[in-house]
Amino acid sequence: MKSLWQKYHPQFSFAIAIPIAILGGLMGLGGAEFRLPVLASYLGYSARQAVPLNLAIGLVTIVFSLLSRSKTLAFDSLIPYQSILL
């Protein structure tokens, strides 16, 4: 028989994601580091699983941010920093 924790895991995960998303949005990508303690403690991921998952979520965030801002951002100003970015 499943415990209450296992039964409501998706709802709890979503409820925890809301304040983390708000903090991450207010503080920038660095503020999203609040995900790591939640992944490791509340959601039960080991540190070896939580760190790469957190980095992957951050990478997806950056890619979608660049794609959504590409309509208003001129990438010409980034050309001098191409060696650093790649």
N, C-alpha and C positions, 0 to 999 in steps of 0.2 A: 504494500500500500504506500502511495506517495505521501510525503509530508506536505504540509501547507506551503512550505518554502518552494518545493519542487513543482507543486501544482500552479502557483501564481508567479513563477519565475519570469515569464514574458511580461506580465503586467508590471511587476516590480521593476524590471529592467527599464521599461518605458518610463515609469514614474521617476526613476533616478536619472534617466537621460535628459529630462526636461531642464532641471536646474544646471546640469553640467553643460548643456548646449547654451544656455543663457550666459553662464559664466565665461564659457569659451568665446562666445560672440562679443561680450563686453571687453574681455581682456586680450583678444586676439588668439592666434594659434597657440601661444604659450599658456594661455589660460585653460586650454583644453587638456592640460596635464592633470586636471582633476579626474580624468577618466581612469588613470592608472590605479589609484587606490581603490576605486569602486570595482574595477575589473578584478583586482587581486583579492579584495576582501568580501564584498557583498555578493559578487557574481561567481566567486569560487575558482577563478582561473589561477593557475600557478604563475609565479613570476616569469618563468620561461615562456609561458603562453601569453601573458598579459602585455609584456613589453613589445613583442613584434606586432600584436594586434593593435596596440595603441599607435605604433608607428605607421601601420598600414592605414588606420583611420585618418591619421594626420596627413598622409600622402594623398589619399582620396580627397580630403578637404582642400588641399592646396591645388590639386588638378582642377577640381570643379570651380574653385575660386578664380583661377586663371582663365578657364573657359568662359565663365560668366562675365568676367571683367574685360575680356578681349574685345568686346564691342565698344567699350568706352576708353580703354587704356591703349595708349600708343606703345607698342613694343619696341619702337626705335630707340627709346631711352634705355632699354635693357641690353642692347647690342654690345656696348663696351664691357659689360659684365658677363658676357657669354662664357668665358673660360671658367669663371667662378661658379656659374649656375650649372654647368655640365661637368 
